[in-house]
Amino acid sequence: MEARRGKGVFVAPAPPARPSPHLREGFLQDMVIRAAALGMTADDLSVGVLSLAGIRPAAILGAVEVLLVECSPPELDFFAGQLEAHLPVRVDKVLLAELPAVTRRPKQAGRWWAAVTSFCHLPQVEQLLKGKGVPVIALLAEAHLETLHHLAQFPSGTRVGVASTTVETAHNLEHSIANAGLPNIRLVGVCPAEGAALGRLVRRVDVIVCSTAAAERVRGLAGSAVHVMIDDRALDQRAIEMLAALLVRENGDGSTAAPAPKLLRPRPSIRGRSQGGGTRATVPAK
């Protein structure tokens, strides 16, 4: 394609000539300098360019395998969908209760470039993967900004509860709301969407935040006295960027046991491995 001033864009008769190596080098150097001035690392820049362009390189599509550990199938499906939608990875989903047996299989851990779990399971997953050379990252699923904005509009002293299909999911959502630091609300508690606890929670709150899967039961108990807000959460963008940067580094310094095509090769960086072979990386709340 080529642009002609005052006429529009037309199919070019021949492919555009590639810029000279000198021009390409100058452009890249300028881009790196500008990125550094903004406090960006080489990893930030490389991951950001691919993300902005929406590129999932064919050479690595599905080649990078990441272990995902959660306590319930809904949590596994949620995190796996989020990760695979944003990164060129294949997610190996394992329930927390099954992880000890899985890690005892010969050479099983060698195929994973990283392990991902939620904050509440981080210590247990780190212990089970200790010495296996698999970095462990804790990811936080955040409340949507729309939810936080709506909560900020309620009067001071508004009592808020959280319900979801599992208590772990509810706690993650509660943690995200609490970290927003809204001064007008008071978090009362969390509970799963099944059982007598939900009825008790509904009677103690003015607003209840819940997932779509829990909404029908919550509305049935809440009636018109309680405001019901739906929030299915979204994985923190910084969590996605952290995992992407880790995969870039792991590939760049050749530290993983799993053979795979090259991702990107950033400049040498200090590695964050612990004595047990795992990296404890956590993502701050927004």
C-alpha positions in Angstrom: 0.0 0.0 0.0 1.1 3.6 -0.6 -0.4 7.0 0.4 -0.7 9.7 -2.2 -1.3 13.2 -0.9 -4.8 14.5 -1.7 -5.8 11.2 -3.5 -5.9 8.5 -0.9 -4.2 5.1 -0.3 -3.6 2.8 -3.2 -2.1 -0.7 -3.8 1.6 -0.1 -4.5 2.9 -1.5 -7.9 5.9 -3.1 -6.0 6.7 -3.8 -2.3 8.3 -0.9 -0.5 12.0 -1.0 -0.3 13.4 -2.0 3.1 15.1 0.9 4.8 18.9 0.8 5.0 20.5 -0.9 8.0 21.7 2.5 9.1 18.2 4.0 9.1 16.8 1.0 10.9 19.5 1.1 13.5 18.9 4.8 14.0 15.1 4.4 14.4 15.6 1.5 16.9 18.2 3.5 18.9 15.8 6.5 19.1 12.9 4.3 20.2 15.1 2.6 22.9 16.3 6.0 24.2 12.8 7.4 24.3 11.6 4.3 26.2 14.4 4.5 28.7 13.5 8.2 29.3 10.0 6.9 30.4 11.5 4.4 32.7 10.8 1.4 30.5 13.1 -1.6 30.4 14.1 -3.6 27.2 11.5 -6.2 28.3 8.8 -3.5 28.6 9.6 -2.2 25.2 9.6 -5.6 23.4 6.5 -6.9 25.1 4.7 -3.5 24.5 5.5 -3.4 20.8 4.2 -6.9 20.2 1.1 -6.2 22.3 0.4 -2.9 20.5 0.7 -4.6 17.1 -1.4 -7.5 18.2 1.2 -9.9 17.0 1.4 -13.5 18.1 4.5 -14.8 16.2 3.7 -17.9 14.2 7.1 -19.4 15.2 6.1 -19.5 18.9 2.3 -19.9 18.7 1.4 -22.4 21.3 5.0 -23.4 21.9 5.5 -21.8 25.3 3.8 -23.9 28.0 2.8 -22.4 31.3 1.6 -24.3 34.4 -1.6 -22.9 35.9 -2.5 -24.1 39.4 -5.9 -23.3 41.1 -8.2 -24.9 43.5 -11.3 -25.2 41.3 -12.2 -25.8 37.7 -13.9 -22.4 37.3 -10.8 -20.6 38.5 -8.6 -22.7 36.2 -10.9 -21.9 33.2 -11.0 -18.1 34.1 -7.2 -17.7 34.4 -6.4 -19.9 31.4 -8.7 -18.0 29.2 -7.3 -14.6 30.3 -3.7 -15.8 29.8 -4.2 -17.4 26.4 -6.1 -14.4 25.2 -3.2 -12.0 25.9 0.0 -14.1 25.5 1.3 -16.7 23.0 1.2 -19.5 25.5 -0.4 -22.8 26.0 -1.7 -23.3 29.5 -1.4 -26.6 31.3 -4.3 -26.5 33.9 -3.7 -28.5 37.1 -5.9 -28.5 40.3 -4.0 -27.7 43.4 -4.9 -31.0 45.0 -3.4 -32.9 42.1 -0.2 -30.9 41.8 1.9 -33.2 44.2 1.1 -36.2 42.0 1.7 -34.3 38.8 5.1 -33.0 39.9 6.3 -36.5 40.7 6.1 -37.6 37.1 9.5 -37.9 35.4 10.6 -34.7 33.6 7.2 -33.2 34.0 8.4 -29.8 35.4 10.9 -29.4 32.6 8.2 -28.5 30.1 6.9 -25.5 32.0 8.5 -22.1 31.5 6.7 -20.7 34.5 4.0 -21.5 37.0 1.0 -19.3 37.7 -1.3 -19.3 40.7 -3.3 -16.8 42.8 -2.0 -15.1 45.9 -3.7 -17.4 48.4 -2.0 -20.5 46.9 1.5 -19.0 46.3 3.3 -20.5 49.3 2.0 -24.0 48.7 2.8 -24.0 45.0 6.3 -22.6 45.6 6.9 -25.4 48.1 5.7 -28.1 45.7 7.9 -26.8 42.8 10.9 -26.0 45.0 14.1 -27.1 43.3 12.4 -27.9 39.9 13.6 -24.7 38.2 10.2 -23.3 37.5 9.6 -19.7 38.4 6.3 -19.1 40.2 4.2 -16.0 39.7 1.2 -14.9 41.7 -1.4 -13.1 39.6 -4.3 -11.0 40.9 -7.7 -10.8 39.2 -8.9 -7.3 39.7 -12.4 -5.8 39.9 -13.3 -3.9 36.8 -12.9 -0.2 37.0 -16.6 0.2 36.3 -17.3 -1.6 39.5 -15.0 0.5 41.5 -16.5 3.7 39.9 -20.0 2.6 40.8 -19.0 1.7 44.4 -17.4 5.2 44.8 -20.8 6.8 44.1 -22.5 5.2 47.2 -23.0 7.2 50.4 -20.4 7.0 53.2 -20.8 3.9 55.3 -22.3 1.7 52.6 -21.9 -1.9 53.6 -20.5 -4.1 50.8 -20.3 -7.9 50.5 -18.8 -10.2 47.9 -20.0 -13.5 46.7 -18.7 -15.9 44.0 -18.8 -19.5 42.9 -15.9 -20.3 45.2 -14.7 -18.6 48.4 -11.2 -18.2 46.9 -12.7 -16.3 44.0 -14.7 -14.1 46.4 -11.6 -13.4 48.5 -9.6 -12.3 45.4 -12.4 -9.9 44.4 -12.6 -8.6 47.9 -8.9 -8.0 48.0 -9.1 -6.1 44.8 -11.9 -3.8 46.1 -10.1 -3.3 49.4 -6.9 -2.2 47.7 -8.9 0.5 45.8 -9.1 2.3 49.1 -12.6 3.7 48.6 -13.4 5.7 51.8 -17.2 5.6 51.5 -17.6 1.8 51.7 -17.2 -0.8 54.4 -16.4 -4.4 53.3 -18.5 -6.7 55.5 -17.4 -10.1 54.3 -17.3 -12.7 51.5 -18.9 -16.1 50.9 -19.5 -18.7 48.2 -22.7 -18.4 46.2 -24.1 -21.6 47.7 -25.1 -22.5 51.3 -26.6 -20.6 54.3 -23.7 -18.2 54.5 -24.9 -16.3 51.5 -28.3 -15.6 53.1 -26.6 -14.3 56.2 -24.3 -12.1 54.2 -27.2 -10.6 52.1 -29.0 -9.6 55.3 -25.9 -7.6 56.5 -25.1 -5.5 53.5 -26.4 -2.7 51.3 -24.5 -3.8 48.2 -23.3 -7.2 47.1 -20.8 -7.7 44.3 -20.9 -11.1 42.6 -20.0 -13.0 39.5 -22.5 -13.7 36.7 -22.6 -17.4 37.7 -23.7 -16.4 41.2 -26.1 -13.5 40.2 -29.4 -15.5 40.0 -29.1 -17.0 43.4 -27.9 -13.7 44.9 -30.8 -11.7 43.4 -33.2 -14.4 44.7 -32.0 -13.8 48.2 -31.4 -10.1 48.1 -34.8 -9.0 46.7 -35.1 -5.2 46.3 -33.4 -4.3 49.5 -29.9 -5.0 48.4 -28.2 -3.5 45.3 -26.6 -6.4 43.3 -23.5 -5.5 41.1 -22.1 -8.0 38.6 -18.3 -8.2 38.2 -16.6 -11.2 36.5 -13.1 -9.7 37.1 -10.2 -9.1 34.7 -6.6 -10.2 35.1 -4.5 -7.2 36.1 -2.7 -5.9 33.0 0.5 -5.6 34.9 0.3 -9.2 35.8 0.1 -10.1 32.2 3.1 -7.9 31.4 5.1 -9.4 34.3 4.6 -12.9 33.0 5.4 -11.9 29.4 8.6 -10.2 30.6 9.6 -13.3 32.6 9.1 -15.5 29.6 11.3 -13.2 27.5 14.0 -13.3 30.1 13.8 -17.0 30.6 14.2 -17.5 26.9 16.8 -14.8 26.5 19.3 -16.2 29.0 18.6 -19.9 28.2 17.7 -20.8 31.7 14.7 -23.1 31.1 14.9 -26.8 30.5 12.1 -26.9 28.0 13.2 -26.7 24.4 11.3 -24.0 22.5 11.8 -21.5 19.7 13.2 -18.1 20.6 10.8 -15.5 21.8 12.8 -12.2 22.0 16.3 -11.7 23.1 16.5 -8.7 25.5 19.7 -7.3 26.9 21.2 -9.3 29.8 19.4 -8.8 33.1 19.7 -9.8 36.7 17.9 -13.0 37.3 15.4 -13.3 40.1 15.8 -16.9 41.1 15.5 -18.0 44.7 17.7 -20.8 46.2 14.9 -23.3 45.6 14.8 -22.5 41.9 11.6 -20.5 41.8 11.0 -16.8 41.4 8.5 -15.3 43.8 6.9 -12.5 41.8 3.8 -10.8 43.0 1.7 -8.1 41.3 0.6 -5.0 43.3 -3.0 -4.1 43.3 -4.1 -1.2 41.2 
